[in-house]
Every structure is written in C-alpha cells, then in structure tokens.
Amino acid sequence: MIELHHIHRNFQVGDQTVHALDDINLEISAGDYISIMGPSGSGKSTLLNLLGLLDRASSGRYLLNGQDVTALSDDQQAVTRNRNIGFVFQAFHLVPRLTAAENVELPLMLASIPLEERQVRVEQALAELGLGDRSQHKPDQLSGGQRQRVAIARATVTKPTLLLADEPTGNLDQKSGQDVVHVLEQLNQRGITLVVVTHDAAIGQRARQQIHMLDGRIDDS
C-alpha cells in the first residue's frame, strides 16, 4: 500500500540544514497497524505529515497504492488525500462554531458528496462512535474523549483506506485515552490501515509493528 524509497526531508534554519528525515525506506501493507515512536525532534511527526501528503519530501519516492504521489501537483495531492487518508490529531482541530455533525460533514462537502448521502453517512459515523445523541452539540459542549471521537468520525466518514493518528491520546485522561485507542483498533480490525505516532510506550507496543525513530532515521538497533 505504501512504499517509501530513500526519503529525505530537509529544512533550512539560518545557515544550517536540518535533516528531519534522513534516507527513510519503509513498506506498509494494507491493513497494517503500526506505531511510530521516538524522542522529540526524532522526525516521527514529519514522517506522519509526509505519509498524509501534508508535506513533501526533499528527495526520494513515495508510492501510495502503486502511484508515485511525489510527482503529483498540490491540487492532485489534495484530491488523493481527501479520497484515501483520514487524520486524527492531538488537538482535535474541530471548528468551534460548528456542531459535531457539521464538523463530521466537512470532508464530505469538500468531496462534493450529495446532501442526502452526506446526512446518512454523518449520522451513521456518529452513531457508530456512540455520539448519536451529541450530533447537535458544539465542541465546547463535549468532553475531551467525545471531541476526539467526533474527530475520528470526521476522519473516517470519507471511508479512507489509511488512518493517521498523531498523539491521539495526548490531551485525554487515561480512561478517555484507552477508549480512543480501542475505537482506533476497532477501525483497524475492519481493514483500515492504522499508523499512530505516540510518545506513550504502552500505546505504541499495542501495534503489530513498532517503528522507532532517532535523528531523522529509522532506528533498527
């Protein structure tokens, strides 16, 4: 599903070149459950952003479902991202003035899904995550765990094949965090490829494959 070949991501900071990703080679198969761990500044979030087409490699090739997405224009990458990839972030990134249902509906609107189908899919997504009775609540009327489940519903309502989660439990208490991890793992069991960036070793070890990063490289030691 995913192939990274000799990926480099460099940033210029003053007169210094920072190698955020340094010769990354990685294969991820459909349905995998992978965690990416490492200290702050190790490159794990940069790698996740690159996988999600939120950032571009300085050099190397990224193949997604056999297509070299590094060769796509920004608009083409945006279409690919909307069709294939869902995101869950530590900070939720919900729109405060919109209800839970309206937040979940946003990616469907971007994908030009007809209104009637949007309504059915939003209702189903929220119901599956136990939020059917919270659909008209705004984010500030929801608990942290509920907000993250709304974010997961928004990430999966487009039926992506790849779900990327960046510190998904970072803003949650232990119980809410465990509930969110359980939801993500249930989605993986249904066939969604799941990649989780986490600093929590207990969460990282739940994945079937763990990737450890250090100084922009995959640490195989």
C-alpha positions as CSV (number, residue, x, y, z in Angstrom):
1,M,0.0,0.0,0.0
2,I,2.8,2.4,1.0
3,E,6.4,2.4,-0.2
4,L,9.0,5.0,0.8
5,H,12.2,4.9,-1.1
6,H,15.2,6.9,0.1
7,I,13.1,9.7,1.5
8,H,14.8,12.8,2.7
9,R,13.2,15.9,4.2
10,N,15.5,18.9,4.8
11,F,14.8,22.2,6.4
12,Q,17.0,25.3,6.2
13,V,17.4,27.0,9.6
14,G,19.6,30.0,9.1
15,D,22.8,28.7,7.5
16,Q,22.2,25.2,8.9
17,T,20.5,22.3,7.1
18,V,18.3,20.2,9.4
19,H,17.8,16.6,8.2
20,A,14.3,16.0,9.6
21,L,14.1,12.7,7.6
22,D,17.3,11.0,6.5
23,D,17.1,8.2,3.9
24,I,13.8,6.6,5.1
25,N,12.9,3.3,3.5
26,L,9.6,1.8,4.6
27,E,6.8,-0.5,3.4
28,I,3.4,-0.6,4.9
29,S,0.8,-3.2,3.7
30,A,-2.9,-2.7,3.6
31,G,-4.5,-3.4,7.0
32,D,-1.3,-2.9,9.0
33,Y,-1.3,-1.4,12.5
34,I,1.9,0.5,13.0
35,S,3.2,2.8,15.7
36,I,5.9,5.4,15.3
37,M,7.8,6.3,18.4
38,G,10.9,8.3,19.3
39,P,12.1,11.3,21.3
40,S,11.0,14.9,20.5
41,G,12.7,16.0,17.3
42,S,13.3,12.5,16.0
43,G,11.2,13.0,12.9
44,K,8.2,11.0,13.7
45,S,5.6,13.8,13.1
46,T,7.5,14.8,10.0
47,L,7.2,11.3,8.7
48,L,3.4,11.2,9.5
49,N,2.9,14.5,7.7
50,L,4.7,13.2,4.7
51,L,2.6,10.0,4.7
52,G,-0.5,12.2,4.9
53,L,0.6,14.4,2.0
54,L,0.7,17.4,4.3
55,D,4.3,17.8,3.4
56,R,6.6,16.9,0.6
57,A,9.9,15.1,0.6
58,S,13.1,17.0,-0.4
59,S,14.1,13.8,-2.4
60,G,13.0,10.2,-2.8
61,R,9.8,8.5,-3.9
62,Y,6.6,7.9,-2.1
63,L,4.2,5.3,-3.7
64,L,0.7,5.1,-2.4
65,N,-1.4,2.3,-3.8
66,G,1.2,2.0,-6.6
67,Q,1.0,5.6,-7.6
68,D,4.1,7.9,-7.2
69,V,2.4,10.7,-5.3
70,T,5.6,12.7,-5.1
71,A,5.0,13.6,-8.8
72,L,1.5,15.0,-8.2
73,S,0.7,18.7,-8.1
74,D,-0.6,20.2,-4.9
75,D,-4.2,20.0,-6.2
76,Q,-3.8,16.4,-7.2
77,Q,-2.3,15.6,-3.8
78,A,-5.2,17.3,-2.1
79,V,-7.7,15.1,-4.0
80,T,-5.7,11.9,-3.2
81,R,-5.5,12.9,0.4
82,N,-9.3,13.6,0.7
83,R,-10.2,10.2,-1.0
84,N,-7.7,8.0,0.7
85,I,-6.4,9.4,4.0
86,G,-8.0,10.3,7.3
87,F,-6.3,12.3,10.1
88,V,-6.7,12.3,13.9
89,F,-4.7,15.0,15.8
90,Q,-3.9,15.5,19.4
91,A,-5.6,18.9,19.4
92,F,-8.8,17.6,17.7
93,H,-8.9,20.5,15.2
94,L,-12.7,20.8,15.3
95,V,-14.3,24.0,14.2
96,P,-15.7,25.6,17.4
97,R,-18.8,27.3,15.8
98,L,-20.0,24.0,14.1
99,T,-21.9,21.2,15.7
100,A,-20.5,17.7,15.9
101,A,-22.5,16.7,12.8
102,E,-21.4,19.7,10.8
103,N,-17.7,19.0,11.7
104,V,-18.0,15.4,10.5
105,E,-19.8,16.6,7.3
106,L,-16.9,18.9,6.3
107,P,-14.8,16.4,4.3
108,L,-17.9,15.1,2.5
109,M,-18.7,18.7,1.4
110,L,-15.1,19.0,0.1
111,A,-15.6,15.8,-1.8
112,S,-18.8,17.1,-3.4
113,I,-20.9,14.3,-1.9
114,P,-24.7,15.0,-2.4
115,L,-26.5,16.4,0.7
116,E,-28.8,13.4,1.2
117,E,-25.8,10.9,1.2
118,R,-23.8,13.3,3.5
119,Q,-26.6,13.3,6.1
120,V,-26.8,9.5,6.1
121,R,-23.1,9.0,6.4
122,V,-22.7,11.6,9.1
123,E,-25.5,10.1,11.2
124,Q,-24.0,6.6,10.7
125,A,-20.5,7.7,11.6
126,L,-21.6,9.4,14.8
127,A,-23.9,6.6,15.8
128,E,-21.1,4.0,15.4
129,L,-18.9,6.0,17.8
130,G,-21.7,6.4,20.4
131,L,-22.3,10.0,19.6
132,G,-25.8,9.8,18.0
133,D,-27.2,11.9,20.9
134,R,-24.5,14.5,20.6
135,S,-24.7,15.4,17.0
136,Q,-26.1,18.9,17.6
137,H,-23.6,19.7,20.3
138,K,-20.7,22.1,19.7
139,P,-17.2,21.1,20.7
140,D,-17.2,23.2,23.9
141,Q,-20.3,21.1,25.0
142,L,-18.4,17.9,24.7
143,S,-15.8,16.1,26.8
144,G,-12.3,15.6,25.5
145,G,-13.0,12.0,24.7
146,Q,-16.2,12.9,22.9
147,R,-14.4,15.6,20.9
148,Q,-11.7,13.1,19.8
149,R,-14.4,10.6,18.8
150,V,-16.0,13.4,16.7
151,A,-12.6,13.9,15.1
152,I,-12.3,10.2,14.4
153,A,-15.8,10.2,12.8
154,R,-14.7,13.1,10.6
155,A,-11.5,11.3,9.7
156,T,-13.4,8.1,8.7
157,V,-16.6,9.4,7.2
158,T,-15.0,9.5,3.7
159,K,-14.1,5.8,4.1
160,P,-10.3,6.2,3.8
161,T,-8.0,3.2,3.4
162,L,-5.3,4.9,5.6
163,L,-5.8,6.5,9.0
164,L,-3.0,8.6,10.5
165,A,-3.2,9.5,14.2
166,D,-0.7,12.0,15.7
167,E,-0.6,11.6,19.6
168,P,-4.4,10.9,19.6
169,T,-4.5,10.5,23.4
170,G,-2.2,13.4,24.2
171,N,-4.9,15.7,25.5
172,L,-7.0,13.0,27.2
173,D,-7.2,11.4,30.7
174,Q,-6.3,7.8,30.9
175,K,-9.8,6.3,30.6
176,S,-10.7,8.5,27.7
177,G,-7.4,7.7,26.0
178,Q,-8.0,4.0,26.4
179,D,-11.5,4.4,24.9
180,V,-10.0,6.3,21.9
181,V,-7.3,3.6,21.3
182,H,-10.0,1.0,21.4
183,V,-12.0,2.8,18.8
184,L,-8.9,3.2,16.5
185,E,-8.1,-0.5,16.9
186,Q,-11.7,-1.5,16.0
187,L,-11.4,0.5,12.8
188,N,-8.1,-1.3,12.0
189,Q,-9.8,-4.6,12.6
190,R,-12.3,-3.6,9.9
191,G,-9.5,-3.2,7.4
192,I,-8.3,0.4,7.7
193,T,-4.5,0.7,7.8
194,L,-3.6,2.5,11.0
195,V,-0.4,4.5,11.7
196,V,-0.1,6.0,15.2
197,V,2.6,8.5,16.3
198,T,2.9,8.3,20.1
199,H,5.3,9.1,22.9
200,D,3.4,6.6,25.1
201,A,5.3,3.3,25.0
202,A,2.3,1.3,26.4
203,I,0.2,2.5,23.4
204,G,3.0,2.1,20.9
205,Q,3.5,-1.5,22.0
206,R,-0.1,-2.4,21.2
207,A,0.7,-2.0,17.5
208,R,1.6,-5.1,15.5
209,Q,4.7,-3.3,14.2
210,Q,6.7,-0.6,16.0
211,I,9.0,1.9,14.2
212,H,11.5,3.7,16.4
213,M,13.0,6.9,15.1
214,L,16.1,8.7,16.1
215,D,17.7,11.8,14.5
216,G,15.5,11.5,11.4
217,R,16.3,7.9,10.7
218,I,14.5,4.6,11.5
219,D,16.5,3.1,14.4
220,D,17.0,-0.7,13.7
221,S,19.2,-1.3,16.7
